[in-house]
Amino acid sequence: MELFFYYKNSLYCEGVKVGEIAEKIGTPCYLYGKNSICSQYRKFEKAFSTLFPLICYSLKANSNLSLLKILKNLGAGADIVSLGELFLALKAGIPPEKIVFAGVGKREEEIKEAIKKNIYLFNVESASELKLINKIASKLNRRVNCNLRVNPDVEPKTHRYVATGRKESKFGIGWKEVAKIFKDKASFPKINILGLHIHLGSQITFPEVYQIAIKKLINFIRKERIKVDVLDIGGGFPIQYEKKVPSIKDFAISIISLLKELRAKIIFEPGRYIVGGSGILVTRVLYLKGKFVVVDAGLNDLLRPSLYGAYHEIVPLKKPSGKSFIGNIVGPICESGDFLGKNRRLPLSLKEGDFLAIKDTGAYGFSMSSNYNSRLRLPEILVSQAKDRVIREREKYADLIR
Ligand code: PLP
């Protein structure tokens, strides 16, 4: 069954009429389907099952506690980038031995706390960071697991803001320096360098990108004769926003045999693939003004269109029929860049007060939202077994002065 579908002319999410939720909760609001999240996770797990990987869900995509608990129950670990994410992962019951910590700017107290909480490993992004971890581990009298994040200098063919594996980007350590650190292991007596990490970018739509990077890794490992027990491939697996993308099976087929050559423990860090297609943002039309459809959700609620020019399909909750017009769906924020969709076909019958659903907003939707223009952050609703439940309350005005 499709996650969002029309039945008797109304949009439903896993058996619940979306319009009824919007009336009850108010708009804008985010709505997620539990079945869809579970099914995406299982598809990912099945595609790579022969590698027996550790799947560390990337919290930055969506860190709502209820979603994290669902994923924890499916066996997921966590890829985190802050102590906030560590707090949430642990709160959801994700075991520390399944938590990996990335990020170019880890602070001393973050490193200390993560060591104390016994996370599995740090994905280290510079020699200076490795030195600092060694120093902190020494003070705490602990040995700490680390992977070195390589910047493999591979073109991920995605939006430049989410391309992280190119030489010009701030992420990871260059090949030469990685080799040097491995040779110089003895200078970091408190660190177990387990292996390597890559994360090439997000919404990568070409399996060859992973192939190229993994081949580079294999050549490097052989040439430098280094021991790699753990290899973390990162995330980046795509969902279909507008254009069709290869399936997760296609990605798996193209890299599994290469990865098996290494005989290392494999980690993946999918975010978008797990939750992206499982959510919608429901908004109400405030005003119709020529070609502009002004709605009550803005760039503070969903930044992707403004930040990346990202495409999200936008559909009315009432099944469209009859004549149509081409309009721009824009928010109430005081920025000309505040749009959710440009040049979209909408039914001519669309009225002020009608609801629209902005699709595929489960990832990097709420998690990138802000209070810009002093707007309240949105509620999140989870639909499960044809019942809806608030999993985050709408903020209150008091939250603005807390
Ligand atoms: N791992 C790391 C280190 C990341 O930076 C990101 C996203 O930026 C991810 C995993 C998740 O990426 P995606 O949501 O594209 O799977």
Boltz pocket constraint, residues with backbone or C-beta under 6 A from the ligand:
constraints:
  - pocket:
      binder: B
      contacts: [[A, 58], [A, 60], [A, 61], [A, 79], [A, 102], [A, 103], [A, 199], [A, 201], [A, 202], [A, 203], [A, 234], [A, 235], [A, 236], [A, 237], [A, 269], [A, 270], [A, 271], [A, 272], [A, 273], [A, 363]]
      max_distance: 6.0
